Amino acid sequence: MLVAVYYNNKDIRIEERPIPEIGRDELLVKVMASGICGSDVMEWYRIKKAPLVLGHEIAGEIVEVGTDVKKYKKGDRVFVSHHVPCNECRWCLKGYHSLCDTLHSTNFDPGGFAEYIRVPSINVDRGVYLLPNEVSYEQGTFIEPLGCVVRGQRIAKVQAGDTVLIIGSGISGLLHIQLAKVNGAQRIIATDINEYRLNKAKEFGADTVIQVGSRKEEVGTSPLLHLNADKVIICTSVLSAIQQGLDSVERAGTILFFAPTKPGINIPFPFFDLWNKQVTLKSTYAAVDVDLKKSIQLIQGRKINVDDMITHRLSLKEAGQGFKLVAEANESIKVIIKPFHV
């Protein structure tokens, strides 16, 4: 089979490997669609593990079933979660499943940018989800990223009547915009440095969009420094954007750090202001069962428009072009690799 091997953001090599052999309690899945995540091009994080086959936003068809697997059959259309928790450690029992050591160590083999993946036993047990008839393979690639957004807004308690500021209007930001509207936000403000993405933010439901950066040009009705948002969701690791988030939260508001910085980065912290306003700081990572199931429901019920977020569909041999598009973050939103696309 063909795989796309990551060496760095500018070096994606198409190589041939044997189709994985599965055990009695495993599955073999034919990958029909695999999304490129922003974390896939986070070079400081990925390059230390290179070379490797990335890709975790996948949907496909089961083509081989281990003899001990009873829940699934050949031909089933599925989404497979790459990270799954143990459900037994102190973190899982307290509801912090994404802090579980097992979740951080599990994955499928070799990765989603391949024609086939082997699904290990633990993932078969708690990380395989049947795709409803209403959900296509392409839509299935949004289950994991939307699940992460669902988890983030659940933790931040985005609710009816909130003013929500979303800093960064890439794929995560656009999903946050749509979900905040589903959750009843009264006003949604989105920022970005990129005019193309701001136009997309408006298209997907932002009430006000603000262009930040060198021009600080507003395309809306409220000045940037007087937003006073009940919920601030920071979807970028740019330090000035993080600082803007700290400056823009309302009294008793919540700041959700959705994107990480590199390790070792320190942010100036306006302690008195945040203390005085009784602000809550939250962070989030990954998605777990409850979030993924909610994500599937949202996509199935057309509550979240994912189809119009797809800007590029590429073959596996074009994976390098896909990584370039996502890394440059210009006029692209969702880039999907389709290993059997001709």
C-alpha positions in Angstrom: 0.0 0.0 0.0 1.0 3.6 -0.4 1.7 5.9 2.6 2.6 9.6 2.9 5.6 9.8 5.3 6.2 13.1 7.1 9.9 14.2 7.4 9.1 17.9 7.7 6.4 20.3 6.5 8.2 20.6 3.1 9.2 17.0 2.8 6.4 14.5 2.5 7.4 11.3 0.7 5.2 8.8 -0.9 6.4 5.3 0.1 5.2 1.7 -0.3 4.6 -0.5 2.7 3.0 -3.8 3.3 -0.7 -3.7 4.2 -0.8 -4.3 8.0 -1.7 -7.7 9.3 -4.4 -7.7 12.0 -4.8 -9.8 15.1 -7.9 -11.6 16.3 -9.3 -8.6 18.1 -8.3 -6.0 15.5 -9.7 -4.4 12.4 -8.3 -3.4 9.0 -9.9 -0.2 7.7 -9.6 1.1 4.1 -9.1 4.9 4.5 -11.5 6.7 2.3 -10.8 10.3 3.5 -8.3 11.8 5.9 -8.2 15.5 6.9 -5.0 17.4 7.5 -5.1 18.9 10.9 -3.4 22.2 11.9 -1.5 20.1 14.5 -0.1 18.0 11.6 1.9 21.0 10.4 3.0 22.1 13.9 6.6 21.4 13.0 8.2 22.0 16.4 5.9 19.2 17.7 6.0 16.8 14.8 9.6 16.9 13.5 11.2 15.4 16.7 9.2 12.2 15.9 9.9 12.1 12.1 9.8 10.2 9.9 6.3 9.0 10.6 2.9 8.7 9.0 0.5 11.3 10.3 -3.2 11.7 9.9 -5.9 11.2 12.6 -9.0 12.7 11.1 -10.1 9.6 9.2 -13.2 7.9 7.9 -13.2 4.6 6.0 -14.6 1.1 5.4 -13.8 -2.0 7.4 -12.3 -4.5 5.0 -11.1 -7.2 7.4 -12.4 -8.2 10.8 -10.5 -10.2 13.5 -12.2 -13.5 14.5 -12.8 -12.2 18.0 -14.5 -8.9 17.0 -18.3 -9.1 17.2 -19.4 -5.5 17.2 -18.3 -4.7 13.6 -18.5 -6.4 10.2 -16.8 -6.2 6.8 -18.3 -3.3 4.9 -19.2 -1.1 7.9 -18.5 2.6 7.3 -16.7 4.0 10.3 -14.9 6.8 12.0 -11.9 5.7 14.1 -10.6 7.7 17.0 -6.8 7.5 17.2 -6.5 8.3 20.9 -8.6 6.4 23.5 -8.5 6.5 27.3 -8.2 3.6 29.8 -11.4 4.7 31.6 -9.8 3.4 34.9 -7.1 5.8 36.0 -7.7 8.7 38.4 -8.0 11.2 35.6 -10.6 9.2 33.7 -12.6 8.5 36.9 -12.6 12.3 37.6 -13.8 13.0 34.1 -10.5 14.3 32.7 -10.1 11.6 30.1 -7.8 13.6 27.9 -5.2 13.7 30.7 -5.1 9.9 30.7 -1.6 8.4 29.9 -3.3 5.7 27.8 -5.0 8.3 25.7 -1.7 9.9 25.0 0.0 6.6 24.0 -2.7 5.0 21.8 -2.9 5.3 18.0 -3.8 3.3 14.9 -1.1 1.8 12.6 0.5 3.5 10.7 -1.5 6.7 10.4 -4.4 8.2 8.5 -2.3 9.2 5.4 -2.2 5.7 4.2 -4.4 3.4 2.1 -5.1 1.1 5.0 -4.8 1.3 8.8 -4.8 -1.4 11.5 -7.0 -0.6 14.4 -5.6 -2.1 17.7 -7.8 -3.9 20.1 -8.2 -1.0 22.6 -9.3 1.3 19.8 -11.7 -1.3 18.5 -13.2 -1.6 22.0 -13.7 2.2 22.6 -12.7 4.2 19.5 -14.7 2.9 16.5 -18.0 4.7 15.6 -20.4 3.6 12.8 -21.1 6.4 10.4 -24.8 7.2 10.0 -26.1 6.9 6.5 -26.5 10.7 6.4 -22.8 11.2 7.1 -20.3 10.9 4.1 -16.7 9.9 4.4 -15.7 13.5 3.8 -18.0 14.7 6.6 -16.6 11.9 8.8 -13.2 13.6 8.7 -14.7 16.5 10.8 -15.9 14.2 13.6 -12.5 14.5 15.5 -11.9 18.2 15.1 -15.5 19.1 15.8 -15.3 16.8 18.8 -12.4 18.8 20.2 -14.5 22.0 19.7 -17.5 20.4 21.4 -15.2 19.5 24.4 -13.8 23.0 24.5 -17.1 24.7 24.6 -18.4 22.2 27.1 -15.5 22.9 29.4 -15.8 26.7 28.9 -19.6 26.4 29.4 -20.6 28.5 26.3 -24.3 29.1 26.8 -27.3 31.1 25.7 -26.8 34.9 25.9 -23.0 34.8 25.8 -20.9 37.2 23.9 -18.2 35.0 22.4 -14.9 36.2 21.0 -13.0 33.7 18.8 -9.4 34.7 18.1 -8.2 32.9 15.0 -10.6 32.0 12.2 -9.0 28.8 10.8 -10.7 25.5 10.8 -11.1 25.4 14.6 -12.2 28.9 14.8 -14.9 28.4 12.2 -16.2 25.3 13.9 -16.2 27.3 17.2 -18.3 30.0 15.5 -20.9 27.5 14.3 -21.1 25.7 17.6 -21.3 28.9 19.6 -24.4 29.8 17.5 -25.8 26.3 18.2 -25.2 26.8 21.9 -27.2 30.0 21.8 -24.5 32.7 21.9 -26.1 36.2 21.6 -23.1 37.7 19.8 -20.1 36.1 18.1 -17.0 38.1 17.2 -14.2 36.6 15.2 -10.7 37.9 14.5 -7.9 36.9 12.2 -5.0 38.5 10.3 -6.2 36.9 7.0 -9.0 38.6 5.1 -10.0 35.4 3.3 -10.6 33.7 6.7 -12.5 36.7 8.0 -14.8 36.4 5.1 -15.3 32.7 5.9 -16.0 33.6 9.5 -18.7 36.0 8.4 -20.1 33.3 6.1 -20.2 30.7 8.9 -22.1 33.0 11.3 -19.9 35.5 13.0 -21.8 38.7 13.8 -18.7 40.9 13.7 -15.3 40.2 12.2 -12.1 42.1 13.0 -8.9 42.1 11.1 -5.9 42.2 13.4 -2.2 42.6 12.8 -0.3 45.5 11.3 -3.5 47.3 10.1 -5.8 46.5 13.0 -8.7 47.2 10.6 -12.1 46.5 11.9 -14.8 45.0 9.7 -17.7 45.3 12.1 -19.2 47.6 14.6 -17.2 47.4 17.9 -13.6 48.5 18.6 -11.3 45.6 19.4 -10.3 46.9 22.8 -13.8 47.2 24.2 -15.2 43.7 23.5 -15.7 42.4 27.0 -16.6 38.9 25.9 -18.1 36.5 28.3 -16.2 33.7 26.6 -12.9 34.2 24.8 -11.7 31.2 22.8 -8.1 31.5 21.6 -7.4 29.3 18.5 -3.9 30.5 17.8 -0.5 30.4 19.4 0.5 33.9 18.3 1.5 35.7 21.5 -0.1 39.0 20.6 -3.4 37.2 20.0 -3.1 35.5 23.4 -2.5 38.8 25.0 -5.5 40.3 23.2 -7.6 37.5 24.7 -6.4 38.3 28.2 -7.4 41.9 27.6 -10.8 41.2 26.1 -12.6 39.1 28.7 -15.6 40.4 30.6 -16.0 40.2 34.4 -16.8 36.7 35.5 -15.8 35.6 32.0 -13.9 32.5 30.8 -10.8 32.3 28.6 -10.4 29.0 26.8 -6.9 28.3 25.5 -7.6 26.0 22.5 -4.2 26.1 20.8 -0.8 25.5 22.5 2.4 27.5 22.2 5.8 25.9 21.9 7.1 24.6 25.3 8.9 27.2 27.3 7.0 30.2 26.1 5.9 32.5 28.9 3.0 35.0 28.5 2.8 38.3 30.4 0.0 37.7 32.9 -2.2 40.6 34.0 -2.8 39.0 37.4 -4.5 41.8 39.2 -6.9 42.5 36.3 -7.9 38.9 35.9 -8.2 38.5 39.7 -10.2 41.6 40.0 -12.6 40.5 37.3 -12.8 37.0 38.7 -11.9 35.4 35.4 -11.7 31.7 34.8 -8.8 30.2 32.7 -9.4 26.9 30.9 -7.4 24.7 28.5 -8.5 21.7 26.5 -7.0 18.9 24.5 -8.4 16.2 22.3 -12.0 14.8 22.3 -13.4 11.8 24.2 -16.4 9.5 23.7 -19.1 12.0 24.8 -17.7 14.7 22.6 -17.3 12.5 19.6 -20.9 11.2 19.8 -22.2 14.7 20.1 -20.0 15.7 17.1 -21.6 12.9 15.0 -25.1 14.0 16.0 -24.3 17.6 15.0 -23.0 16.6 11.6 -25.8 14.1 11.0 -28.4 16.7 11.9 -26.8 19.4 9.7 -26.5 21.6 12.8 -22.9 22.3 11.7 -22.1 23.0 8.1 -18.9 21.1 7.3 -19.3 20.6 3.5 -18.7 24.2 2.7 -15.5 24.2 4.8 -13.8 21.8 2.4 -11.6 23.8 0.0 -9.3 21.1 -1.3 -9.6 17.4 -2.1 -6.3 15.7 -3.0 -5.0 12.3 -3.7 -2.5 10.6 -1.4 0.3 11.4 -3.9 -0.6 15.0 -3.5 -0.2 15.0 0.3 2.8 17.3 0.1 0.7 19.9 -1.7 -1.9 19.5 1.1 0.7 20.1 3.8 1.9 23.2 2.0 -1.6 24.6 1.8 -2.3 24.0 5.5 1.1 25.3 6.7 0.8 28.5 4.6 -2.8 29.0 5.9 -3.7 31.4 3.1 -6.8 30.6 1.0 -7.5 27.1 2.3 -9.7 25.9 5.1 -10.2 22.1 5.2 -7.8 20.0 3.1 -8.8 16.4 2.7 -6.6 13.5 1.5 -8.5 10.8 -0.4 -6.1 7.8 -0.8 -8.2 6.2 -3.5 -9.1 9.4 -5.3 -8.2 9.4 -9.0 
